[in-house]
Amino acid sequence: MIEITNVNKSYNGKNKAVDNISLTIRDGEIFGFLGPNGAGKTTTIKMITGILSADSGKITINGIDIEKNDLEAKKQFGFVPDNPDMFLRLKGIEYLNFMADIYDVPSIVRKEKIEALGNRFEMSNALTDQIQSYSHGMRQKIMIMGALLHEPEVWILDEPMTGLDPKSSYVLKEMMKEHANKKKSVFFSTHVLEVAEKLCDRVAVINKGKILFCGTLDELRDHFKASGSLEKIFLEMTENE
């Protein structure tokens, strides 16, 4: 579970990127975080994961305060950033072992997990190559594999489908469903509204740092008295704002 309570974040002391938002991502649900570019999605995710500190408010992961006990909180989640261009000089297997070392994954467990994830994402034959030789989609897949190696309770994914081929995207969506079915949490941002429509139990729409809506898609349509596509409702919401 992720709990975000009255969180604010400004840049340069004046540009408010996140404006007093509160959200609860429950166990056993896939939660979509929607908004246009610059809406505050990535800033929010960076605060949840401890990359940025909130100016005010409170964020807990499974009841652990990310500000007061950051190391213990970070053990609770796996995080996939929106940019997979990192650790490029490492080989895929070196990166995965590095991530396994960080989270104290035992040798036998990590070997089995790497093999399973490698097979599922069709990356097994590429693990001995340097990440800098990978395509964007392959880099995305190795980041996802690294984030999930320690079998975290909470998944935090920033635009995880970007660059993935249709098969890998399908695999990831199935894994997200499997994770939620185990009564664990998935929180992800996306620009692909069709994905949110088919995958999410609940969504939140953020624009200019403010939460415009939080609930199920049926509640969203009912709230705006609309029967059209999520894309149409989303565009009307953000344009009106």
MOLINLIN-V838954 format. One record per residue. N is the residue number from 1. SS is DSSP state (~ for helix, > for strand, _ for the rest). D_FIRST is the distance of its C-alpha to the first C-alpha in Angstrom with 2 decimals. Layout:
((N/SS/D_FIRST) (N/SS/D_FIRST))
This chain:
((1/_/0.00) (2/>/3.78) (3/>/6.57) (4/>/10.04) (5/>/12.98) (6/>/16.59) (7/>/16.52) (8/>/19.93) (9/>/21.58) (10/>/25.30) (11/>/27.56) (12/_/31.07) (13/_/30.36) (14/_/30.93) (15/>/29.21) (16/>/25.91) (17/>/23.49) (18/>/20.46) (19/>/21.51) (20/>/19.48) (21/>/16.38) (22/>/13.45) (23/>/10.51) (24/>/7.28) (25/>/5.49) (26/_/4.89) (27/_/5.21) (28/_/8.70) (29/_/9.30) (30/>/11.03) (31/>/10.85) (32/>/14.08) (33/>/15.02) (34/>/18.76) (35/_/21.58) (36/_/25.00) (37/_/25.89) (38/_/25.49) (39/_/23.14) (40/_/20.58) (41/~/18.08) (42/~/18.73) (43/~/19.04) (44/~/15.58) (45/~/14.21) (46/~/16.53) (47/~/15.25) (48/~/11.56) (49/_/13.11) (50/_/15.66) (51/_/18.64) (52/_/19.51) (53/_/19.30) (54/_/18.69) (55/_/21.86) (56/>/20.13) (57/>/16.90) (58/>/13.74) (59/>/10.60) (60/>/8.09) (61/>/5.90) (62/_/4.95) (63/_/7.59) (64/>/9.91) (65/>/11.88) (66/_/12.71) (67/_/16.19) (68/_/17.12) (69/_/15.93) (70/~/15.57) (71/~/16.65) (72/~/14.29) (73/~/11.27) (74/~/12.86) (75/_/13.17) (76/_/9.51) (77/>/9.91) (78/>/12.89) (79/>/14.34) (80/>/17.22) (81/_/19.20) (82/_/21.46) (83/_/24.52) (84/_/25.26) (85/_/28.55) (86/_/27.94) (87/_/29.37) (88/_/32.15) (89/_/34.73) (90/_/32.74) (91/>/33.24) (92/~/30.31) (93/~/30.43) (94/~/30.72) (95/~/27.58) (96/~/25.62) (97/~/27.15) (98/~/26.34) (99/~/22.61) (100/~/22.91) (101/~/24.76) (102/~/22.14) (103/_/19.52) (104/_/22.28) (105/_/22.29) (106/_/25.50) (107/~/28.42) (108/~/28.69) (109/~/25.02) (110/~/25.00) (111/~/28.27) (112/~/27.04) (113/~/23.82) (114/~/25.88) (115/~/28.41) (116/~/26.00) (117/~/24.25) (118/~/27.71) (119/~/29.12) (120/~/26.39) (121/_/26.68) (122/_/30.45) (123/_/30.35) (124/~/32.06) (125/~/35.45) (126/~/34.22) (127/_/32.44) (128/_/35.70) (129/_/36.20) (130/>/35.19) (131/~/32.21) (132/~/34.64) (133/~/36.53) (134/_/33.58) (135/_/33.29) (136/~/30.41) (137/~/28.78) (138/~/29.28) (139/~/27.78) (140/~/24.67) (141/~/24.52) (142/~/25.05) (143/~/22.21) (144/~/19.85) (145/~/21.35) (146/~/20.94) (147/~/17.24) (148/~/16.65) (149/_/19.24) (150/_/17.18) (151/_/14.95) (152/_/11.62) (153/_/8.41) (154/>/6.99) (155/>/9.93) (156/>/11.00) (157/>/14.43) (158/>/17.02) (159/_/19.69) (160/_/19.44) (161/_/22.30) (162/_/24.81) (163/_/27.83) (164/_/26.85) (165/_/29.61) (166/~/29.10) (167/~/28.78) (168/~/26.14) (169/~/24.19) (170/~/24.44) (171/~/23.35) (172/~/20.18) (173/~/19.35) (174/~/20.08) (175/~/17.85) (176/~/14.89) (177/~/15.81) (178/~/16.27) (179/~/12.86) (180/~/11.24) (181/~/14.00) (182/_/12.86) (183/_/9.78) (184/_/7.63) (185/>/6.13) (186/>/8.98) (187/>/9.56) (188/>/13.32) (189/>/16.26) (190/>/19.53) (191/_/23.06) (192/_/23.83) (193/~/23.42) (194/~/24.65) (195/~/21.76) (196/~/19.27) (197/~/21.54) (198/~/21.64) (199/~/18.15) (200/_/15.52) (201/_/14.21) (202/>/13.76) (203/>/14.95) (204/>/15.49) (205/>/18.94) (206/>/19.70) (207/>/23.29) (208/_/25.05) (209/_/21.88) (210/>/21.20) (211/>/18.84) (212/>/21.41) (213/>/19.34) (214/>/15.91) (215/>/15.95) (216/_/17.36) (217/~/20.40) (218/~/22.63) (219/~/21.63) (220/~/22.37) (221/~/25.76) (222/~/26.51) (223/~/25.70) (224/_/28.09) (225/_/30.49) (226/_/30.51) (227/_/30.90) (228/_/31.22) (229/_/29.04) (230/~/25.70) (231/~/27.62) (232/~/30.21) (233/~/27.84) (234/~/25.88) (235/~/29.20) (236/~/30.51) (237/~/27.51) (238/~/27.55) (239/~/31.34) (240/~/31.72) (241/_/29.38))
